[in-house]
Amino acid sequence: MADLKIQGLAKSYKDVRVLESIDLDIASGEFFTLLGPSGCGKTTLLRTIAGFQHQDKGEIIVKGERIDNKPAHKRDIGMVFQDYAIFPHLTVAENVAFGLKARSLPKSEIEARVAESLKMVRLDGYQNRLPAEMSGGQQQRVGLARAMAIRPTLLLMDEPLSNLDAKLRIELREDIRDIQRRLGITTIYVTHDQEEALAVSDRICVMNKGNVEQIGTPFEIYRKPLRRFAAAFVGTMNFLPAQLDGGRLVVGGQSIPFPGSEGAVEVAIRPENVVLAGAGGEGDAILLKGEVRKVTFLGREAHYTLKTDVGEIVAQVADPEHDFIVMEGRQVEIRLPLNKIALFRPNGDVVKAGPAR
C-alpha cells in the first residue's frame, strides 16, 4: 500500500501555473526524490504535502486518509529545511524536544527520544550546546534529529545539504540514507543535485515546468531515460541530429539498418559509452571522424571534447594511457555503439531507451 498518494495536484500563483496535475504513489518506507532545476515545482509540491500552502485542486492521501484539508501541525509530518530552521536561543536538546513537548509526551519519554535521536545523528554529548557553537553540518544534524524524534509518518527534506561544502554533503547524505533505512520512514527529498539524487534514492521523480518527466530507479533514470529532458538533466549526454528513413538510421551521411518509424530523431549517448579508436569496442556502431579539441586529465579518467561534422561530442575514457592524454589536435575515429544509444523525437518522446545492457 502506498504511504502517500497524490492525485491530480495542481497549483498556480496568480497567472503562473506551478504544478500541472501531479499524480504520485510513494510506497511505505521508500526514499523518494523530487529532482529538477530551480523553478520546476519540486519545492512547491513538497510544501503543499507539508501543509504550508494549499493546492488549487487535487488530493493528498496518507495511509488511505485525505490530509489536504488538515493544518500542517496535524499531518504527522517531519520537515528538514535548507536553512536548518533551528531555534538559536534553545540548546540542542531543547531544539530536538520541541516537537515532542508540543505533543505533551511524558518527560521521561521526551528525554529518551532526544537521547536516541541525537545518538542516531552522531551528536550525543552535544545536548547542552547552542546552535551558534556548532558548524553548519552539525546544525543540520540537529534539524534532522528534531524531525525524526516525533517519529513522523512522512519525513520531508527540502534541499537539506545545499548550504554545506562538498565533503560534508557527501558525509551527511550517507548518514541520512543509513538512518532512513534503519527507521524505515517514508521520505520525500528535494534536490537539484543529480549525483545526490542518484546516491540516496530508491526512486527519482524528474520534474520540469510543473510536470513529471519520468519516475524510476536511479539506474532507470540514468541508463533508460524516457524523455529527452530527463536524459539531458541527469548526468552528461551527447545529442546528435539523425533521421530514421526506410528502416535505416542516418547520421552524418552514414546509413545503418535500424528498425523504427520514419522521421527526425536525435541520437543520445553518454560520454562513457563513446569509444575512441584504440580504446577497444566491438559490435555494430555509428562511425564518425572527429578532431580532439580538448583533453582534461582527471587521474582515473580523461574527458575529451571532439569536433565532428554532426556536432560536438564529449567522450570519457577510464584509466587512459599516456598516448591518450596527448591527443589534442589529432584526428580520431569515434564509435557510438548501437546497443548504447537512445533515440528521441523532436517533441522529447523516446524512440529507443538507452543501452541494451
The 8 nearest C-alpha neighbors of each residue, nearest first, counted from 0:
[[1, 2, 26, 27, 62, 63, 25, 3],
 [0, 2, 26, 3, 25, 27, 24, 4],
 [3, 1, 27, 62, 26, 61, 25, 0],
 [2, 4, 61, 25, 1, 60, 24, 62],
 [3, 5, 24, 60, 23, 59, 1, 25],
 [4, 6, 59, 23, 22, 58, 60, 24],
 [5, 7, 22, 58, 57, 8, 21, 4],
 [6, 8, 20, 57, 21, 22, 9, 58],
 [7, 9, 57, 20, 21, 6, 56, 58],
 [10, 8, 20, 18, 19, 56, 55, 54],
 [9, 11, 18, 54, 55, 17, 16, 8],
 [12, 10, 16, 17, 15, 13, 14, 18],
 [11, 13, 15, 14, 16, 17, 10, 55],
 [12, 14, 15, 11, 16, 10, 17, 55],
 [15, 13, 12, 16, 11, 17, 10, 18],
 [16, 14, 12, 11, 13, 17, 10, 18],
 [15, 17, 11, 18, 10, 14, 12, 19],
 [18, 16, 209, 11, 10, 40, 15, 19],
 [19, 17, 209, 9, 10, 16, 40, 20],
 [18, 20, 9, 209, 210, 21, 17, 16],
 [19, 21, 7, 8, 9, 18, 22, 57],
 [22, 20, 8, 7, 19, 6, 9, 23],
 [23, 21, 6, 5, 7, 20, 8, 24],
 [24, 22, 5, 4, 25, 21, 6, 3],
 [25, 23, 4, 1, 3, 5, 26, 22],
 [26, 24, 3, 1, 2, 23, 4, 29],
 [27, 25, 1, 2, 29, 28, 0, 24],
 [26, 28, 2, 185, 29, 1, 25, 0],
 [29, 27, 185, 183, 184, 26, 30, 186],
 [28, 30, 185, 26, 27, 31, 186, 201],
 [31, 29, 186, 201, 200, 185, 187, 32],
 [30, 32, 187, 202, 200, 29, 203, 201],
 [31, 33, 188, 203, 187, 189, 204, 200],
 [34, 32, 189, 204, 41, 188, 203, 205],
 [35, 33, 205, 190, 191, 204, 32, 206],
 [34, 36, 206, 191, 205, 39, 207, 37],
 [37, 35, 191, 39, 38, 207, 34, 206],
 [38, 36, 39, 35, 191, 40, 41, 42],
 [37, 39, 40, 36, 208, 41, 17, 207],
 [38, 40, 208, 207, 209, 37, 36, 41],
 [41, 39, 209, 43, 38, 17, 42, 18],
 [40, 42, 44, 43, 33, 39, 45, 189],
 [43, 41, 45, 44, 40, 46, 189, 157],
 [44, 42, 40, 46, 41, 45, 47, 17],
 [45, 43, 47, 41, 42, 46, 40, 48],
 [46, 44, 42, 48, 47, 43, 49, 41],
 [45, 47, 49, 43, 51, 48, 44, 42],
 [46, 48, 52, 50, 44, 49, 45, 53],
 [47, 49, 45, 46, 50, 44, 59, 67],
 [50, 48, 46, 47, 51, 71, 45, 76],
 [51, 49, 71, 47, 52, 48, 70, 46],
 [50, 52, 46, 49, 47, 71, 53, 48],
 [53, 51, 47, 50, 46, 54, 49, 43],
 [54, 52, 47, 50, 55, 51, 67, 10],
 [53, 55, 10, 56, 9, 47, 8, 52],
 [56, 54, 10, 9, 53, 11, 57, 8],
 [57, 55, 54, 9, 8, 7, 58, 10],
 [56, 58, 8, 7, 6, 9, 54, 59],
 [57, 59, 6, 5, 8, 60, 67, 7],
 [60, 58, 5, 67, 65, 66, 4, 6],
 [59, 61, 65, 4, 64, 3, 63, 66],
 [62, 60, 3, 64, 63, 2, 65, 4],
 [63, 61, 2, 64, 3, 60, 1, 0],
 [62, 64, 61, 60, 65, 2, 4, 3],
 [65, 63, 60, 61, 62, 66, 59, 3],
 [64, 66, 60, 59, 67, 61, 63, 58],
 [65, 67, 69, 68, 60, 59, 64, 74],
 [68, 66, 59, 69, 65, 58, 50, 53],
 [67, 69, 66, 70, 65, 53, 50, 59],
 [70, 68, 66, 67, 73, 71, 74, 50],
 [69, 71, 73, 72, 50, 68, 74, 67],
 [70, 72, 50, 73, 74, 49, 51, 69],
 [73, 71, 70, 74, 75, 76, 50, 69],
 [72, 74, 71, 70, 75, 69, 76, 66],
 [73, 75, 76, 71, 72, 69, 66, 70],
 [76, 74, 151, 73, 152, 77, 72, 153],
 [75, 77, 153, 151, 74, 154, 152, 78],
 [76, 78, 146, 154, 151, 155, 153, 147],
 [77, 79, 155, 146, 156, 154, 80, 76],
 [80, 78, 156, 142, 143, 155, 157, 146],
 [81, 79, 157, 83, 82, 159, 156, 84],
 [80, 82, 159, 158, 157, 83, 161, 160],
 [81, 83, 80, 84, 162, 159, 139, 85],
 [82, 84, 139, 80, 85, 81, 142, 138],
 [85, 83, 82, 80, 86, 142, 81, 79],
 [84, 86, 83, 87, 142, 94, 138, 141],
 [85, 87, 89, 88, 94, 84, 130, 90],
 [86, 88, 130, 89, 85, 129, 131, 90],
 [89, 87, 86, 90, 129, 130, 131, 85],
 [90, 88, 93, 86, 87, 94, 129, 91],
 [89, 91, 129, 93, 128, 127, 92, 94],
 [90, 92, 126, 94, 93, 128, 127, 129],
 [93, 91, 126, 95, 94, 90, 96, 113],
 [92, 94, 96, 90, 91, 95, 89, 97],
 [95, 93, 91, 97, 92, 96, 89, 90],
 [94, 96, 145, 92, 93, 97, 113, 144],
 [97, 95, 93, 99, 94, 98, 92, 100],
 [98, 96, 94, 100, 99, 95, 93, 101],
 [99, 97, 101, 100, 96, 149, 102, 95],
 [98, 100, 102, 96, 101, 97, 149, 104],
 [99, 101, 103, 102, 97, 98, 104, 96],
 [100, 102, 98, 99, 103, 97, 104, 96],
 [101, 103, 99, 100, 104, 98, 149, 97],
 [104, 102, 100, 101, 105, 99, 106, 98],
 [103, 105, 102, 100, 99, 109, 106, 108],
 [106, 104, 108, 107, 109, 103, 100, 110],
 [107, 105, 109, 108, 110, 104, 100, 111],
 [106, 108, 110, 109, 105, 111, 104, 112],
 [109, 107, 111, 105, 110, 106, 112, 104],
 [110, 108, 106, 112, 111, 107, 113, 99],
 [109, 111, 113, 107, 108, 112, 114, 106],
 [112, 110, 108, 114, 109, 113, 115, 107],
 [111, 113, 115, 109, 114, 110, 148, 116],
 [114, 112, 110, 116, 115, 111, 95, 109],
 [113, 115, 111, 117, 112, 116, 118, 110],
 [116, 114, 112, 118, 113, 117, 111, 119],
 [117, 115, 119, 144, 113, 118, 114, 148],
 [118, 116, 122, 123, 120, 114, 119, 115],
 [117, 119, 123, 121, 115, 116, 120, 122],
 [118, 120, 116, 117, 121, 115, 178, 122],
 [121, 119, 117, 118, 122, 140, 144, 116],
 [122, 120, 118, 119, 123, 117, 140, 116],
 [121, 123, 117, 125, 120, 118, 124, 119],
 [122, 124, 118, 117, 125, 121, 126, 114],
 [123, 125, 126, 122, 127, 117, 118, 121],
 [126, 124, 123, 122, 128, 127, 91, 92],
 [127, 125, 92, 91, 124, 128, 90, 123],
 [128, 126, 90, 125, 91, 92, 129, 124],
 [129, 127, 90, 125, 91, 126, 132, 130],
 [128, 130, 90, 131, 132, 91, 89, 127],
 [131, 129, 132, 133, 87, 138, 128, 91],
 [132, 130, 129, 133, 87, 134, 128, 138],
 [133, 131, 130, 129, 128, 134, 138, 137],
 [132, 134, 130, 131, 137, 138, 135, 129],
 [135, 133, 137, 136, 138, 132, 131, 130],
 [136, 134, 138, 137, 139, 133, 163, 162],
 [135, 137, 139, 134, 138, 140, 163, 167],
 [138, 136, 140, 134, 139, 135, 133, 141],
 [139, 137, 141, 135, 140, 136, 134, 130],
 [138, 140, 142, 136, 83, 141, 137, 135],
 [139, 141, 143, 137, 142, 138, 120, 144],
 [142, 140, 138, 144, 139, 143, 145, 137],
 [143, 141, 139, 145, 140, 144, 83, 79],
 [142, 144, 140, 146, 141, 145, 79, 147],
 [143, 145, 141, 116, 147, 146, 142, 148],
 [146, 144, 95, 142, 148, 143, 147, 141],
 [147, 145, 77, 143, 144, 78, 148, 142],
 [146, 148, 144, 150, 149, 145, 143, 77],
 [147, 149, 145, 150, 146, 116, 144, 112],
 [148, 150, 147, 151, 99, 146, 98, 145],
 [151, 149, 147, 148, 152, 146, 77, 184],
 [152, 150, 76, 75, 153, 77, 149, 154],
 [151, 153, 75, 76, 184, 150, 185, 154],
 [154, 152, 76, 185, 151, 186, 77, 155],
 [153, 155, 186, 77, 76, 78, 185, 187],
 [154, 156, 78, 187, 186, 188, 77, 79],
 [157, 155, 79, 188, 78, 159, 189, 80],
 [156, 158, 189, 80, 159, 81, 188, 79],
 [157, 159, 190, 81, 189, 160, 161, 156],
 [160, 158, 81, 157, 80, 161, 156, 79],
 [161, 159, 163, 168, 162, 158, 81, 172],
 [160, 162, 163, 158, 159, 81, 168, 164],
 [163, 161, 160, 164, 81, 82, 159, 135],
 [164, 162, 160, 161, 168, 167, 136, 165],
 [163, 165, 167, 166, 168, 162, 161, 160],
 [164, 166, 168, 167, 169, 163, 170, 161],
 [167, 165, 169, 168, 164, 170, 163, 171],
 [166, 168, 170, 169, 164, 165, 171, 163],
 [169, 167, 165, 171, 166, 170, 160, 163],
 [168, 170, 172, 166, 167, 171, 173, 165],
 [171, 169, 167, 173, 168, 172, 166, 174],
 [170, 172, 174, 168, 173, 169, 167, 175],
 [171, 173, 175, 169, 174, 170, 168, 176],
 [174, 172, 176, 171, 170, 175, 177, 169],
 [173, 175, 171, 177, 172, 176, 178, 170],
 [176, 174, 172, 178, 173, 177, 179, 171],
 [175, 177, 179, 173, 174, 178, 199, 180],
 [178, 176, 174, 180, 179, 175, 173, 181],
 [179, 177, 181, 175, 180, 176, 174, 182],
 [178, 180, 176, 182, 181, 177, 183, 184],
 [181, 179, 183, 177, 178, 182, 176, 184],
 [180, 182, 178, 179, 183, 177, 184, 176],
 [181, 183, 179, 184, 180, 178, 28, 177],
 [182, 184, 28, 180, 179, 181, 185, 29],
 [185, 183, 28, 182, 179, 186, 153, 154],
 [184, 186, 28, 29, 153, 27, 30, 154],
 [185, 187, 154, 30, 155, 153, 184, 31],
 [188, 186, 31, 155, 32, 30, 156, 154],
 [187, 189, 32, 156, 155, 33, 157, 31],
 [188, 190, 33, 157, 158, 32, 156, 34],
 [191, 189, 158, 34, 192, 33, 188, 196],
 [190, 192, 35, 34, 36, 193, 37, 189],
 [193, 191, 195, 190, 194, 196, 34, 35],
 [192, 194, 196, 195, 233, 191, 197, 234],
 [195, 193, 197, 196, 192, 198, 234, 233],
 [194, 196, 198, 192, 193, 197, 199, 172],
 [197, 195, 193, 194, 198, 199, 200, 192],
 [196, 198, 217, 194, 195, 199, 200, 193],
 [199, 197, 195, 196, 194, 200, 217, 172],
 [198, 200, 196, 197, 176, 195, 201, 172],
 [201, 199, 202, 30, 196, 31, 197, 32],
 [200, 202, 30, 216, 31, 29, 203, 199],
 [203, 201, 216, 31, 200, 215, 217, 32],
 [202, 204, 32, 215, 214, 31, 216, 33],
 [203, 205, 214, 33, 213, 34, 32, 206],
 [204, 206, 34, 213, 212, 35, 211, 203],
 [207, 205, 211, 35, 212, 210, 39, 34],
 [208, 206, 39, 210, 209, 35, 211, 212],
 [209, 207, 39, 210, 40, 206, 38, 17],
 [208, 210, 18, 40, 17, 39, 19, 207],
 [211, 209, 207, 206, 208, 19, 212, 18],
 [210, 212, 206, 213, 205, 207, 204, 21],
 [211, 213, 205, 206, 210, 226, 207, 229],
 [214, 212, 205, 211, 204, 215, 225, 229],
 [215, 213, 204, 203, 205, 202, 212, 216],
 [216, 214, 202, 219, 203, 220, 217, 213],
 [215, 217, 202, 219, 218, 201, 203, 220],
 [216, 218, 197, 220, 219, 221, 202, 203],
 [219, 217, 216, 221, 220, 222, 223, 215],
 [220, 218, 223, 216, 222, 217, 221, 215],
 [219, 221, 224, 217, 218, 223, 215, 222],
 [220, 222, 218, 219, 223, 217, 224, 233],
 [221, 223, 219, 353, 218, 220, 224, 354],
 [224, 222, 353, 219, 352, 220, 221, 225],
 [225, 223, 220, 230, 226, 229, 352, 221],
 [226, 224, 349, 352, 223, 213, 348, 227],
 [225, 227, 348, 229, 228, 347, 224, 349],
 [228, 226, 347, 230, 229, 231, 343, 348],
 [227, 229, 231, 230, 226, 232, 347, 212],
 [228, 230, 232, 226, 227, 231, 224, 233],
 [231, 229, 227, 224, 228, 232, 233, 226],
 [230, 232, 228, 229, 236, 233, 227, 235],
 [231, 233, 229, 230, 228, 234, 235, 35],
 [234, 232, 193, 231, 230, 229, 221, 235],
 [233, 235, 232, 236, 193, 231, 221, 230],
 [236, 234, 269, 231, 233, 270, 237, 232],
 [235, 237, 269, 231, 268, 267, 238, 270],
 [236, 238, 268, 267, 312, 269, 313, 239],
 [239, 237, 267, 266, 265, 236, 240, 268],
 [238, 240, 266, 265, 309, 310, 241, 267],
 [241, 239, 265, 264, 266, 238, 309, 250],
 [242, 240, 250, 264, 265, 249, 263, 266],
 [241, 243, 263, 249, 264, 262, 248, 244],
 [244, 242, 248, 261, 262, 247, 249, 263],
 [243, 245, 247, 261, 246, 242, 248, 262],
 [246, 244, 247, 243, 261, 260, 248, 258],
 [247, 245, 258, 257, 244, 256, 259, 243],
 [246, 248, 256, 257, 244, 255, 245, 243],
 [249, 247, 243, 255, 257, 254, 242, 256],
 [248, 250, 254, 242, 253, 241, 252, 243],
 [251, 249, 241, 253, 252, 248, 254, 242],
 [250, 252, 253, 309, 308, 249, 241, 287],
 [251, 253, 250, 249, 254, 309, 241, 308],
 [254, 252, 250, 249, 251, 255, 285, 286],
 [253, 255, 249, 248, 247, 252, 250, 256],
 [254, 256, 248, 247, 257, 249, 253, 285],
 [257, 255, 247, 246, 248, 258, 254, 249],
 [256, 258, 247, 246, 248, 255, 259, 243],
 [259, 257, 246, 247, 256, 260, 248, 243],
 [258, 260, 246, 257, 261, 243, 350, 247],
 [259, 261, 243, 262, 258, 246, 244, 245],
 [262, 260, 243, 244, 259, 245, 263, 242],
 [263, 261, 243, 242, 264, 244, 260, 344],
 [262, 264, 242, 241, 243, 344, 345, 265],
 [265, 263, 344, 241, 343, 242, 342, 345],
 [266, 264, 240, 343, 239, 241, 342, 238],
 [265, 267, 342, 239, 238, 341, 240, 241],
 [268, 266, 238, 341, 237, 340, 342, 265],
 [267, 269, 340, 237, 236, 341, 270, 339],
 [268, 270, 236, 272, 271, 237, 235, 273],
 [271, 269, 314, 315, 273, 272, 313, 268],
 [270, 272, 315, 269, 273, 314, 316, 274],
 [271, 273, 270, 269, 274, 339, 268, 335],
 [274, 272, 270, 335, 314, 271, 334, 275],
 [275, 273, 334, 333, 272, 278, 280, 335],
 [274, 276, 333, 278, 332, 277, 334, 273],
 [277, 275, 332, 278, 331, 333, 274, 279],
 [276, 278, 279, 275, 274, 280, 332, 323],
 [279, 277, 275, 276, 274, 280, 316, 319],
 [280, 278, 277, 276, 281, 274, 275, 334],
 [279, 281, 274, 278, 282, 334, 336, 275],
 [280, 282, 283, 279, 336, 284, 334, 274],
 [281, 283, 284, 336, 280, 337, 338, 334],
 [284, 282, 337, 336, 281, 285, 338, 335],
 [285, 283, 336, 337, 335, 334, 286, 282],
 [284, 286, 335, 334, 336, 287, 337, 283],
 [287, 285, 334, 333, 284, 335, 332, 288],
 [288, 286, 333, 332, 289, 334, 285, 307],
 [289, 287, 332, 331, 333, 307, 330, 286],
 [288, 290, 307, 306, 331, 330, 305, 332],
 [289, 291, 330, 306, 305, 329, 292, 328],
 [290, 292, 305, 327, 328, 329, 293, 304],
 [293, 291, 304, 305, 327, 328, 290, 306],
 [292, 294, 304, 327, 303, 291, 295, 305],
 [293, 295, 303, 302, 327, 296, 304, 324],
 [296, 294, 302, 301, 297, 303, 293, 324],
 [295, 297, 301, 298, 294, 300, 302, 324],
 [298, 296, 300, 301, 299, 295, 302, 318],
 [299, 297, 300, 296, 301, 318, 319, 317],
 [298, 300, 318, 297, 317, 301, 319, 296],
 [301, 299, 317, 318, 297, 298, 316, 319],
 [300, 302, 296, 316, 295, 297, 315, 319],
 [301, 303, 315, 295, 294, 314, 296, 316],
 [304, 302, 294, 314, 313, 293, 305, 315],
 [303, 305, 313, 293, 292, 312, 291, 314],
 [306, 304, 291, 312, 290, 292, 311, 289],
 [305, 307, 311, 290, 289, 310, 312, 291],
 [308, 306, 289, 310, 309, 311, 288, 305],
 [307, 309, 310, 251, 306, 289, 288, 287],
 [310, 308, 307, 251, 239, 240, 311, 250],
 [311, 309, 307, 308, 306, 239, 312, 240],
 [310, 312, 306, 305, 307, 313, 304, 309],
 [311, 313, 305, 237, 304, 314, 310, 306],
 [312, 314, 304, 270, 303, 305, 237, 311],
 [315, 313, 270, 303, 273, 302, 271, 312],
 [314, 316, 302, 271, 270, 301, 303, 317],
 [317, 315, 301, 300, 319, 271, 318, 302],
 [316, 318, 300, 319, 299, 301, 315, 271],
 [317, 319, 299, 300, 316, 320, 298, 301],
 [320, 318, 317, 323, 316, 300, 301, 321],
 [319, 321, 323, 322, 318, 324, 317, 316],
 [322, 320, 324, 323, 319, 325, 326, 318],
 [323, 321, 320, 324, 325, 326, 319, 277],
 [322, 324, 321, 320, 325, 326, 319, 301],
 [323, 325, 321, 322, 326, 294, 296, 320],
 [326, 324, 323, 322, 327, 321, 294, 329],
 [325, 327, 329, 323, 324, 328, 291, 322],
 [328, 326, 291, 292, 329, 293, 325, 294],
 [327, 329, 291, 292, 290, 326, 330, 293],
 [330, 328, 326, 291, 327, 290, 331, 292],
 [329, 331, 290, 289, 291, 328, 288, 332],
 [332, 330, 289, 288, 290, 276, 329, 333],
 [331, 333, 288, 276, 287, 275, 289, 334],
 [332, 334, 275, 287, 286, 274, 288, 276],
 [335, 333, 286, 274, 285, 284, 336, 273],
 [334, 336, 285, 284, 273, 337, 274, 286],
 [337, 335, 284, 339, 338, 283, 334, 285],
 [338, 336, 284, 339, 340, 283, 335, 285],
 [337, 339, 355, 354, 336, 340, 356, 353],
 [340, 338, 354, 337, 336, 353, 355, 272],
 [341, 339, 268, 353, 337, 267, 354, 338],
 [340, 342, 353, 352, 267, 351, 266, 268],
 [343, 341, 266, 351, 350, 265, 267, 349],
 [344, 342, 349, 265, 350, 264, 348, 347],
 [343, 345, 264, 348, 347, 346, 349, 265],
 [344, 346, 347, 264, 343, 263, 265, 348],
 [347, 345, 344, 348, 343, 227, 349, 226],
 [346, 348, 227, 344, 345, 226, 343, 349],
 [349, 347, 344, 226, 343, 346, 227, 350],
 [348, 350, 343, 225, 351, 226, 342, 352],
 [351, 349, 342, 343, 352, 348, 344, 341],
 [350, 352, 342, 341, 349, 353, 343, 340],
 [353, 351, 341, 223, 224, 225, 349, 350],
 [352, 354, 341, 223, 340, 222, 339, 351],
 [355, 353, 339, 338, 356, 340, 222, 352],
 [354, 356, 338, 339, 353, 352, 340, 337],
 [355, 354, 338, 339, 353, 222, 223, 340]]
